[in-house]
Amino acid sequence: MNPYNTLVANASELDRAAFYKRTYTHVALAVLSFIVVEALLLEFIPENVIIGMMSSRYLWLGIIGLFWLGGTMSEKLVASADRNTQYLGLGAYVILEAIIFLPMIYIALIYSGGAAVIQQAGLITLSMFTGLTAVVFLTNKDFSFLRTALVIGGFISIGLIVAGALFGFDLGLWFSVGMVVLASVSILYQTSQIKNQYETDQHVVAALQIFSSVMLLFWYVLRILMSRKN
């Protein structure tokens, strides 16, 4: 912890408001950057490369592994005391998210309803995120008790995803519903954490955590909507 900063929970009302403004502005900018990067990838990555990302389950497992490794490195970067390094970590994570989303966005655009289904998923995600955030701020409830459920749920979901990729079975609609619940729990937990456990200068770290949970929610909301189109 930086001795010159205080916990958000102990800060003045003005400092708390400034922290929240910086955090959610960075989340919004990360989302906008994701959209831009995704559009560029769709424009310049050949279709056969995108299709190739989906055609081999072992290649997809490798991509997931690289995403996990890159995500871990990004979290370490944003935890740095140097602000430029923090932004490097956040930017790297945005690019990783755009890469991991590329095949699914391509399928949605070509086979599963086009831009309309993506826009619908985005609106649902935004509505859920807004509602969950409001729950934390309006109730002032500490959701740190959700950590155990998140850890257990995370390990189970990773195991199922890996097993599905290895043995070639579809995890189905109910798995996506379960992951929407897990992502929602993550948003509650992370929002509670930024209120109670972060310092007033840790807005980039907070933005990364919130952004990652929002993108997880968007992924599975989109999967559910796409399954209805097929």
Summary of the structure (lengths in Angstrom):
residues: 230
radius of gyration: 18.1
end to end distance: 50.0
largest distance: 55.1
contacts: 692
relative contact order: 0.16
helix: 85%
strand: 1%
